[in-house]
Amino acid sequence: MSTQLISQIRTISQPPSSDIETEQVRSHLDLQFTDLDQLLHPPSGPSKRRKRNLEEEIKYWEERERKSALELEETTKSLPKQIEDTQARLQTLLSSAQELSLQRYSIADKLANLVSGISDGSSTSNEDGGIRYKGESILGQLEVLQSELCRLEAGLAWAKVLEQVVILSEKTLNPLSHKPSPLAALPHYRQLNDLVRRLEGTLPPEMALMKVVIEVKERTWQGLKDLMSENLLKACEPLGWPKKVIYENVSAEARRAFERAYQELLYLQAEGEDLHGKERPSHWSAGKGLYPIQALIKPIELRFKYHFMGTKGTNRVEKPEWAFANILDQIYEHQSFLSTYLQQLSSKAGFDDVDIKSEFTLLLFPILLGLPRARIPHLLEHPALLAHTIYQTVIFDEAVKEGGFDLDATSIYEGRESPSWEGLSGMVLKENDWFEKWLLGEKKFADTQLNEIISSTEAWTISDEVNEEDEGESSGVKPTVSARQVKALVEQITDRYAPLPDLTYKLPFLLSVQLPILQAYQTRISGSLDAFETLSSAFVRAVPGALAGNTRSGVHIDQAKLTSGKNGLQRLMKAWLSGQWIQEGMTKWGDELFFVEVASNLASSQALKYRYSSDPLLPSALKHTSSTEVDPSTSVFDVLIERYDHLTSRAEDMIVRLITVETENDLKQHLTRKWDRPPSLEPTEPSPHLLAALTTYSSHLRSLTSTLPPIVVSRLYRRIVDHLSNHILQRGVYAGWSKFAEHGGIDLQLEVKEWKEVSSNSLGENSIISVNAFWRKLDDISSILALPTGEAKDKVTFAQAMASAWDGEEGLKVFNERLGVDMGREELQSVLRRRVECWR
């Protein structure tokens, strides 16, 4: 700055250049005078706006020059003095600047020492060079002191708050505040509640002292509630609670005291809902409900624990039904008192939407729920006791539902929709692996029962004990002992798991226990039929054996007798009866509401369908089809029904095969007879082979009629007759050892008549079976073969038959009508060619 100023002074003090002066003069003249006339002859007259002429301009600048010379002279005289003063002042300023610089460095060093001492506690020296202190920094000390001060101030503030909270709590619970009723202490509790609410709106909820305040408030409310509950229980003593209450026999004074205590608790609960909001427990088993009902439950709970969770003889692990029955008795005994008097008292207090009986039942559940939770962990190694305990829990749930329990009518679900009540069994089965243990125990029990049923010596005996409700009675099916017991076993299992709350629990029973039992029984019967086919001579086998036949060591049993004749037929009919009984049972089960719901729920549950998609016993329609596409008639038993249907059809085929083969074997020699014998006056004796065949045939028909339903007998009879008629036609008529003479045809006609008579006698008066209809074809053919050769009055002759067979359609029609047969042209021609008289 000083260098620039000196340079500027030197520049100004230099004399101006002549060239510059000339240029400046020229520029000024050009600016003032635009032309020569203005310079030489300027306008005259006084005016401030008139420009100076040349002379005036010269005088003006000469005057300026004179004044400037005087100023220069004065400045020149004073300049040395100014320079000297300025130099002195500059020297003074330089000295001061040096001192200030030294002071700045000194202050910076002191400041650095102070900052170091404050921040890191380093040593600080005093003016004498000694150590002033060494240890914690001043800033740290200040921070500690400030923090301690804040804590003390906060502690003081909290102490004042806690003091207010404790004082209000003590006032609320002070007996002096409970006159004339504990409800008189509610104003103190309202103040406490308002104070806590203000604190909750100001302070963070995670503060420990905030939790203490809330706990004090909750304990205060609970203490007031307990006090009033004790008052109610004292008022209950004249009523005899928890024994059955006959309210009409209670004195008026005791009734007033009870009603006052009951309603005061309801008023307290209503006040609590206004202050705290309605209690909404996460689950119905939380034990929350109307305050007076909670109080009434306590004596029942104490008695229950004394009898069933203590050392009393009633606490027996193999008798859980005693505990469940005790609770059911409590519900039953008190239902009249609850539904009348207590319901009215609750409605007057504003709880008219709450069903007191359901509320009472709900609050009993936690008492009973503790029993299986305490016992079952010790029963996991005892499947029978575990299954019995859970089953009794399921029965209890079903009894509660049938008793009218409505979860939606309880106070905890007032004004909102309640979930589906899964029962105590649903709660128990959620625990760890209890359900899997129970299921395994039930499966082992069922498998053991099935093995005992099948292994019994009476397993394949036809049973005459049929319940009126069994569908077999209407269809005429007589079950075997094993079939009846297997069906009862499956129904027993259904009864055990049907009350379970969710399909997740029901489906494993169906797929792991019931369907495998039915499949195992079907496999057992099918295996017996396999053995029968292998061992029976009727099925072209030469190995001995039979259905349900026993071969004992050291004892020879003729297996042929067990697979032939009446014994063999009995075994086949037992197989059919067993399969048909179970099949009809499954058909009926599939139409029951329970299994319809199981099929519907399974079809709509993607998770369960995926879980059981590989189960071979489930219908594919329920595993791979959406619920909207499933046929409503689809049953969970469809796969097994189809297998049992195939089993019974197979048994029917084997029955037909056995009867026809044995009859044909006896008839075989008879069909080799001569049919072209000459006329004889002596009567023809029946062939012993024919009699043997008729006897075998009759015996089998009688067995069918006495054992199987009429409609099944009719179906089998038709198939047997069709088979035998075709056999006689093929072996005796079309491929016989000789052609037929007239008397041979008459013999065949008589034999057909005998077949029909034997059939009619064997079947008895069975209105649904048309005995003669199934012999119609053989009867017609025998009538044609028996046509007379010569002329006969009012009879169709053989010659007329020949003419009709090779004549037009009209002649054939007339022939059929006259003879009463139904024969086509080609078939008639084939039959006529079997007569020795046929010339074509």
Secondary structure, 3 states (H helix, E strand, C coil): CHHHHHHHHHHHHCCCCHHHHHHHHHHHHHHHCCCHHHHHCCCCCCCCCCCCCHHHHHHHHHHHHHHHHHHHHHHHHHHHHHHHHHHHHHHHHHHHHHHHHHHHHHHHHHHHHHHHHHHHCCCEECCCCCEEECCCCHHHHHHHHHHHHHHHHHHHHHHHHHHHHHHHHHHHHCHHHCCCCHHHHHHHHHHHHHHHHHHHHHCCCCCHHHHHHHHHHHHHHHHHHHHHHHHHHHHHHHHCCCCCCCHHHCCHHHHHHHHHHHHHHHHHHHHHHHHHCCCCCCCHHHCCCCHHHHHHHHHHHHHHHHHHCCCCCCCCCCCHHHHHHHHHHHHHHHHHHHHHHHHHHHHHCCCCCCCHHHHHHHHHHHHHHHHHHHHHHHHCCCHHHHHHHHHHHHHHHHHHHHCCCCHHHCHHHCCCCCCCCCHHHHHHHCCCCHHHHHHHHHHHHHHHHHHHHHHCCCCCCECCCCCCCCHHHHHCCCCEHHHHHHHHHHHHHHHHHCCCCCHHHHHHHHHHHHHHHHHHHHHHHHHHHHHHHHHCHHHCCCCCCCCCCCCCCCCCCCHHHHCCHHHHHHHHHHHHHHHHHHHHHHHHHHHCHHHHHHHHHHHHCHHHHHHCCCCCCCCHHHHHCCCCCCCCCCCCCHHHHHHHHHHHHHHHHHHHHHHHHHHHHHHCCHHHCCCCCCCCCCCCCCCHHHHHHHHHHHHHHHHHHHHCCHHHHHHHHHHHHHHHHHHHHHHHHHCCCCCECHHHHHHHHHHHHHHHHHHHHHHCCCCCCCCHHHHHHHHHHHHHHCCCCCCCCCCCCHHHHHHHHCCCHHHHHHHHHHHCCCCCHHHHHHHHCCECCCCC
